[in-house]
């Protein structure tokens, strides 16, 4: 949408004038800036947020792994986390395999 607007503005200039928007390198710079703010920056923010939550894992937190397994944290080690999947079933996962962290004791909103 923005690119189409910029191309219309660049074409609307009189034939004798040279608009800075008609330069190919300006359009490329604008596209890179748009990609950064629309794709790269939000993804970096989400990744940092997830790393922060994974580093703060505690016993009793509910998590969902990248494989879709819902479990409760039983033990946290340096590089791995032991998850309680069912009664008497403990599984050890690498910390990066935790996709979502749902904190324990979160009061319900009324």
Backbone as CSV, one residue per row, in Angstrom:
resi,resn,N_x,N_y,N_z,CA_x,CA_y,CA_z,C_x,C_y,C_z
1,UNK,0.827,-1.172,0.000,0.000,0.000,0.000,0.880,1.248,0.000
2,UNK,1.850,1.309,0.883,2.738,2.458,0.946,3.586,2.540,-0.314
3,UNK,4.053,1.360,-0.776,4.861,1.358,-1.990,4.064,1.836,-3.193
4,UNK,2.805,1.464,-3.275,1.992,1.917,-4.407,1.769,3.420,-4.322
5,UNK,1.605,3.938,-3.121,1.462,5.388,-2.953,2.726,6.110,-3.391
6,UNK,3.885,5.579,-2.982,5.148,6.206,-3.363,5.373,6.156,-4.867
7,UNK,4.983,5.072,-5.501,5.159,4.989,-6.957,4.228,5.961,-7.674
8,UNK,3.020,6.175,-7.147,2.095,7.144,-7.744,2.648,8.552,-7.586
9,UNK,3.207,8.855,-6.414,3.784,10.178,-6.190,4.962,10.396,-7.123
10,UNK,5.799,9.371,-7.313,6.964,9.493,-8.181,6.536,9.699,-9.639
11,UNK,5.452,9.071,-10.063,4.991,9.211,-11.446,4.251,10.515,-11.682
12,UNK,3.749,11.140,-10.624,2.952,12.354,-10.751,3.816,13.588,-10.980
13,UNK,5.114,13.482,-10.898,6.010,14.613,-11.103,6.011,15.015,-12.588
14,UNK,6.160,16.303,-12.865,6.246,16.749,-14.263,7.447,16.116,-14.956
15,UNK,7.400,16.054,-16.280,8.412,15.345,-17.057,9.798,15.939,-16.898
16,UNK,9.950,17.242,-16.707,11.252,17.866,-16.641,11.914,17.773,-15.274
17,UNK,11.162,17.561,-14.207,11.751,17.555,-12.851,12.176,16.148,-12.463
18,UNK,13.170,16.089,-11.611,13.619,14.776,-11.131,13.300,14.680,-9.648
19,UNK,12.424,13.792,-9.306,12.020,13.585,-7.919,12.986,12.634,-7.233
20,UNK,13.284,12.881,-5.954,14.150,11.932,-5.243,13.503,10.551,-5.111
21,UNK,12.183,10.496,-5.154,11.501,9.215,-5.040,11.607,8.380,-6.309
22,UNK,12.010,9.013,-7.407,12.131,8.254,-8.647,13.466,7.529,-8.744
23,UNK,14.348,7.769,-7.817,15.639,7.086,-7.803,15.455,5.662,-7.261
24,UNK,16.007,4.660,-7.915,15.824,3.271,-7.469,16.407,2.995,-6.086
25,UNK,17.503,3.606,-5.754,18.119,3.336,-4.455,17.276,3.888,-3.310
26,UNK,16.540,4.984,-3.555,15.666,5.540,-2.516,14.532,4.562,-2.226
27,UNK,13.984,3.999,-3.271,12.901,3.018,-3.088,13.402,1.788,-2.335
28,UNK,14.616,1.351,-2.653,15.189,0.183,-1.959,15.395,0.488,-0.477
29,UNK,15.880,1.678,-0.168,16.084,2.064,1.232,14.752,2.097,1.966
30,UNK,13.736,2.656,1.328,12.408,2.697,1.947,11.864,1.284,2.191
31,UNK,12.099,0.374,1.260,11.635,-1.007,1.442,12.358,-1.679,2.600
32,UNK,13.656,-1.471,2.725,14.423,-2.066,3.830,13.927,-1.528,5.161
33,UNK,13.678,-0.232,5.234,13.176,0.375,6.468,11.807,-0.201,6.826
34,UNK,10.941,-0.361,5.825,9.620,-0.940,6.083,9.732,-2.377,6.581
35,UNK,10.580,-3.181,5.945,10.759,-4.557,6.401,11.259,-4.594,7.841
36,UNK,12.171,-3.698,8.178,12.704,-3.685,9.533,11.603,-3.421,10.547
37,UNK,10.810,-2.378,10.319,9.792,-2.009,11.304,8.571,-2.914,11.289
38,UNK,8.275,-3.563,10.177,7.092,-4.408,10.109,7.370,-5.879,10.402
39,UNK,8.587,-6.364,10.136,8.880,-7.786,10.298,9.969,-8.074,11.311
40,UNK,11.118,-7.464,11.144,12.286,-7.844,11.930,12.174,-7.375,13.380
41,UNK,11.840,-6.124,13.599,11.798,-5.580,14.957,10.768,-6.281,15.846
42,UNK,9.526,-6.489,15.409,8.575,-7.200,16.268,9.014,-8.637,16.573
43,UNK,9.635,-9.304,15.602,10.087,-10.673,15.834,11.219,-10.710,16.851
44,UNK,12.134,-9.751,16.798,13.209,-9.677,17.783,12.638,-9.433,19.173
45,UNK,11.643,-8.570,19.269,11.020,-8.271,20.556,10.356,-9.518,21.140
46,UNK,9.644,-10.283,20.305,8.998,-11.508,20.777,10.026,-12.527,21.247
47,UNK,11.137,-12.663,20.507,12.173,-13.618,20.881,12.803,-13.249,22.221
48,UNK,13.090,-11.971,22.446,13.664,-11.528,23.714,12.695,-11.755,24.866
49,UNK,11.424,-11.516,24.618,10.399,-11.721,25.635,10.315,-13.195,26.035
50,UNK,10.350,-14.099,25.049,10.294,-15.533,25.335,11.552,-15.990,26.063
51,UNK,12.735,-15.504,25.665,13.970,-15.865,26.357,13.930,-15.417,27.809
52,UNK,13.355,-14.259,28.058,13.228,-13.750,29.424,12.315,-14.657,30.258
53,UNK,11.184,-15.076,29.670,10.269,-15.962,30.392,10.880,-17.337,30.630
54,UNK,11.653,-17.847,29.663,12.284,-19.159,29.828,13.354,-19.097,30.908
55,UNK,14.098,-18.008,30.972,15.134,-17.899,32.004,14.527,-17.749,33.396
56,UNK,13.278,-17.315,33.471,12.615,-17.139,34.759,11.711,-18.322,35.124
57,UNK,11.883,-19.466,34.457,11.056,-20.636,34.760,11.233,-21.068,36.213
58,UNK,10.128,-21.436,36.833,10.141,-21.919,38.212,9.297,-23.182,38.303
59,UNK,9.532,-23.920,39.378,8.758,-25.134,39.606,7.289,-24.764,39.749
60,UNK,6.442,-25.495,39.044,5.007,-25.273,39.108,4.445,-24.461,37.950
61,UNK,5.293,-23.842,37.149,4.817,-23.093,35.992,4.251,-24.041,34.947
62,UNK,3.190,-23.618,34.303,2.626,-24.408,33.213,3.278,-23.952,31.920
63,UNK,3.674,-24.907,31.080,4.343,-24.595,29.819,3.751,-25.425,28.696
64,UNK,3.996,-24.957,27.477,3.661,-25.698,26.268,4.945,-25.781,25.456
65,UNK,5.333,-26.986,25.044,6.558,-27.159,24.282,6.292,-26.901,22.801
66,UNK,7.369,-26.863,22.019,7.220,-26.661,20.580,6.515,-27.843,19.919
67,UNK,6.513,-28.992,20.586,5.823,-30.167,20.066,4.343,-30.172,20.456
68,UNK,3.923,-29.168,21.235,2.527,-29.078,21.634,2.186,-29.818,22.907
69,UNK,3.186,-30.224,23.665,2.953,-30.952,24.913,2.703,-29.947,26.036
70,UNK,1.572,-30.091,26.700,1.239,-29.254,27.847,1.753,-29.955,29.095
71,UNK,2.486,-29.223,29.934,3.084,-29.844,31.104,3.300,-28.805,32.193
72,UNK,3.719,-29.310,33.359,4.045,-28.469,34.508,5.518,-28.668,34.814
73,UNK,6.210,-27.561,35.096,7.640,-27.629,35.386,7.847,-28.341,36.719
74,UNK,8.666,-29.391,36.693,8.983,-30.154,37.901,10.334,-29.745,38.460
75,UNK,11.298,-29.505,37.556,12.651,-29.159,37.981,13.303,-28.350,36.865
76,UNK,14.099,-27.350,37.243,14.802,-26.527,36.264,16.298,-26.733,36.454
77,UNK,16.969,-27.114,35.365,18.420,-27.291,35.393,19.056,-26.177,34.571
78,UNK,20.390,-26.248,34.409,21.091,-25.183,33.696,20.647,-25.062,32.239
79,UNK,20.622,-26.173,31.531,20.263,-26.149,30.107,18.964,-26.876,29.798
80,UNK,18.450,-27.620,30.732,17.235,-28.398,30.495,16.195,-28.102,31.560
81,UNK,15.003,-28.586,31.301,13.902,-28.460,32.241,13.175,-29.804,32.284
82,UNK,12.846,-30.268,33.481,12.115,-31.519,33.653,10.645,-31.165,33.790
83,UNK,9.826,-31.744,32.910,8.404,-31.431,32.874,7.581,-32.625,33.317
84,UNK,6.538,-32.349,34.088,5.593,-33.377,34.509,4.435,-33.352,33.519
85,UNK,4.380,-34.394,32.680,3.375,-34.462,31.624,2.082,-35.067,32.156
86,UNK,2.197,-36.100,32.963,1.044,-36.750,33.585,1.502,-37.244,34.954
87,UNK,0.601,-37.790,35.705,0.944,-38.297,37.032,1.988,-39.396,36.903
88,UNK,3.163,-39.154,37.464,4.240,-40.136,37.435,5.043,-40.150,36.139
89,UNK,4.764,-39.239,35.217,5.488,-39.199,33.950,6.292,-37.898,33.885
90,UNK,7.610,-38.022,33.958,8.502,-36.872,33.876,9.317,-36.974,32.601
91,UNK,9.447,-35.850,31.896,10.214,-35.805,30.657,11.179,-34.629,30.742
92,UNK,12.387,-34.821,30.210,13.386,-33.765,30.233,13.499,-33.148,28.832
93,UNK,13.394,-31.826,28.769,13.452,-31.081,27.513,14.545,-30.023,27.607
94,UNK,15.094,-29.656,26.449,15.978,-28.497,26.387,15.129,-27.251,26.623
95,UNK,15.716,-26.238,27.252,14.961,-25.011,27.517,14.429,-24.336,26.257
96,UNK,15.191,-24.312,25.153,14.641,-23.659,23.953,13.416,-24.356,23.359
97,UNK,13.124,-25.581,23.774,11.949,-26.263,23.241,10.655,-25.817,23.922
98,UNK,10.744,-24.952,24.918,9.555,-24.402,25.563,9.049,-23.251,24.697
99,UNK,7.821,-23.384,24.207,7.262,-22.377,23.299,6.459,-21.316,24.044
100,UNK,5.721,-21.709,25.069,4.863,-20.792,25.810,4.985,-21.070,27.289
101,UNK,5.020,-20.005,28.085,5.091,-20.142,29.531,3.847,-19.501,30.124
102,UNK,3.094,-20.297,30.890,1.920,-19.805,31.587,2.242,-19.852,33.075
103,UNK,2.388,-18.704,33.699,2.811,-18.649,35.094,1.773,-19.279,36.012
104,UNK,2.269,-19.865,37.100,1.369,-20.446,38.100,0.788,-19.352,38.967
105,UNK,-0.275,-19.671,39.668,-0.930,-18.772,40.615,-1.317,-17.426,39.998
106,UNK,-1.763,-17.452,38.771,-2.249,-16.228,38.150,-3.710,-16.043,38.558
107,UNK,-4.031,-14.956,39.276,-5.411,-14.790,39.716,-6.349,-14.564,38.526
108,UNK,-7.521,-15.166,38.624,-8.499,-15.030,37.547,-9.117,-13.650,37.567
109,UNK,-9.278,-13.049,36.405,-9.885,-11.718,36.297,-11.389,-11.841,36.434
110,UNK,-11.978,-10.959,37.216,-13.437,-10.970,37.423,-14.061,-9.722,36.898
